[in-house]
């Protein structure tokens, strides 16, 4: 299936007298037994303890990628800030293994990513490819190597679909999306469709630049949109439910409440479009 149409059409206690109770227990001993079996639990006797929420389980998350992952302080750190800003906190513990300009092939062969996945006992591993820096065939090969390894450790792999850019414009966003769709179906692996969300935002509000001046790396808006899509892919929750007021991410104050809400809506819509592919 081709993703082109997707990107082109982004649009009370009862009291008994004592005598009655005595007769009931004599002639119906099973009643007494039943009552003893259904006595309130300690928690029910203490409503305050029953209403206290359980501690959120920790999720260890590893990011593998290049500068698209580590830019502006790192999506791993931003995800941790988002986790801590929520009430209750989401329980994310994050780490990243990154290398500037690297493809998944480079990360497999020339970084500590493989060893970290093996020993780290992670719950989730986010794998970011940069297809313009490599070939689609290389993406197919090394995404499979990483996905297989992540699953061997019992973790959940997620592919982070990045975006197109002018410096290496031999491949379009449509083709990048199609490559991720193909791998997603073949490997039965989830995709965080960040590139699709960027394309949607550029179509709806071209004046809100996703890039910095180099027309390649993410602006504050691009970084925030990427974060929303990735977190929603992890949690399955709507980006609209995620806190923005308490996010102490450097530069985020550049976006007013209206812009933040807009980007939350774009993330929600892009995820919906991707799921309908």
N, C-alpha and C positions, 0 to 999 in steps of 0.2 A: 504494500500500500504506500502510496506517495503522500508525503506530508505537505506538498505544495498547496493544496486547497486549504489546509489548516492555516498556513501563514498568509495566504492571499485573502482569506475571508475572516480575518480577525475582528471582528466586530464586538373510765371510770372503775371501784372495787365494790362488789355486791356483798352486803352483810347478812349473815344467817344467824338466827338464835342458836345458842349452844346445843339445846336439845335436838334440834333438827339436824344439826351437823353430826351429833352422836349417832342418831338413827341411820343417817345416810352412810356413815362409815361402817356401821355394823352390818347393814343389809347390802351394802355395795362397796366391798373392800377395794374393788378395782378403781373406784373414784379417787380414793385416797392415794393410791399408787400413781394414778394419772396426774394428780395435783403435784405430787413430789417430782414427777418427771418434767413438768412444765413450769417449774419455778423460774423466776427471772434470773438471767445470767448476771454476773457481777457488773458487766457493762450496763445492762438495763437498769440495775439499781443505782447506777451513777451516770445519769444522762450526760454530764459534762465530759466524761471519758468516752462515751459512745459517739459524741459529736466531734471529737478531736480527730482531725484527718491523719491518715497514716503518712509516714515519711515517704517522700517521693523516691522511688528507686533511682539509683545512679545509672546513667547510660554513658559508657565510654565511647567517644567518637574520634576517629582519626581521619584527617584530611590528607590526601595525596594529590599533589598538583604543582603548578608553577606560579608565576607572579599573579595570575588571575585569582589564585587562592590566597596568596599572602599580601596582596595590595591593601593599602590603607590600614595596616595593622593586623590584617589576617581575618578571614572568615571564621576560623576556628575560635579566635578570641571574641569576635562579635557574637557568635552563637552562644558562647559562655555568658556574655553580658546579658543577652536576651533571656537565657535560661534563668539567671539570677534576678532579673527584673520582674518576672512573672510571680503571681501569688496563687497557689504555692509555686516555688521554683520548679523548673522542669527537670532538674537533676543532671544536666549535661556536663560532662567533663571532657575537655577537648584537647587535641594535640594535632600538630601538622608536620608533615615531612614534605618540604618543597624545594624546588630548584628553578631558578630563573630560566625561562625559555624552554623548559623540558617537556617532552611528550611522555606518555605512559611507558613507551619503550625505554627512554632514558631513565625514568624513575625506576623501572624494573632492573636495569643493568648497572646503573651508576649511582644509585642512592641507597640509603638504609631502609627504604620503604618495605621491602620484602621481609627483612629481619624484624622490623618493628611490628608488622602484621602478625608474624609468627609468635612473637613473645609478648605482645602487648595486651592480650586478652580483651580485645575491643568488642563492643556490641554492634557498632556500625562503622563502616569504612566508606568515605566519600572519595570517589575516583574522578579526578578532573582531567579530561583530555583537552588538548589545544590542537584541533585538527589542521588549521592552517599551517602549523609548525611541523606537521607530519602528514602521512597519507592516510586515507580511509582504510586501506588494507592493514597498515600498522596498528591503527585503532582497533580493528577487528581482532587481530592477533593478541595484542597486549591487554586489551580490556578482558578478554577471556582468561588469560593467565592470572590477572589480578582477581577477577571475580571467582574463579575456581579456588585460588588460595584463600581468599577471604572466607568463602563458604567452608573450606576445610577446617578453619579455626572456629567455626560456629557463629561467625559474625554475619551481619547483613550488609551486602554491598549495594551502593547507590552510585550511579553514574551522574556526574555533574556536567551537564551539557553547557558548554560555554558559547561564545558568540563569534560572529564574523568580524573582520576589520580590514581596513583599506590596505595596510602595508603588505599583507599576503592575501590578495583578493582572488586567488585562483579558484576558491570555493565559496559558494553562497551560503546564506543562513538556511535556505531551504535544503540544500544538500547536506549540511551539517546535521540538521534535524532528521533527515532521512537516514543518515548513517546511524544515528543513535536509536532510531526506531527499529532499524534492522537488527542491531545488536541486542536491543531490549527484548525483542521477540525471540531471537535465537537463543539467548542465554537466560531468558525469563528473569531479567534483572530490572529493577526500578530505575527511572531516570528523573532527575530534578531538572526540568526544562527551563533553565535560566535563559538560554539563548532565545527561546520562544517568547519569554516574557519581555525581553529587551525589544524584540521585533514588534511586539504588540504595543509597547509603550511608545516606540518611535513612530508608529503609525497613528496613534491617538493624539500624542502631544510631541510633535517633532522638536519643539523649542526646549524640551527638557532633555538635555544631553546625557546619554548614558556613559559617555567617554570623557576622559580628561583631554588635554590639548594634543596628546600624541595619537588620538583617535583609535586607541587600542585598549588601554587600561581603564578600569571603571572609575567614574566620577562617584561622588557621594550617593547620588540617586541610583547609579548602576550597582554600587556595592549594597545599598539597602534593599533593592529589588532582588538581587542575588540571594541575600540572606533570608528574605521572606520565603522565596521559592524553595530553598534548601530545607529550612526549618519545617515548612508545611509538608514537604515530602517525607521528612523524618517522622513527624508527629501525626500526620493525617488531619490536623486541625486547620481551620480556615485562617489565612493570614490576617483577617479582620479581627481575630480574637487576640492578637499579639500586641503587647504593650509597646507604646512608642514614647510616652511621656517620661519614663524612667530609664530609657536606654542611654547610657553614658558612653556613646561611641563618638570618637573624635570626628568632628565635622558634621555630624548629623543635624546640628542646630541650623545648618544652612537650609534645611528643608522645613518649611512651615507645616502646620497641622494639615492644611489642605493638600499639600504635595504628598505628605506621608500617607494620608488616606487614599489618595489617588494610586500610589504605588502598591498599597495593600490590595486595592481592587484589581489592579493589573495582575498582580501575582495570583490572586484567586481565579481570575478569568483564564490566565494562561495555563494554570494547572487543570482547569476544567477542559479546555481545548485539547490539551495533551492526552487526558484520560479518555477522550472521545475518539482518538485516532483509530 
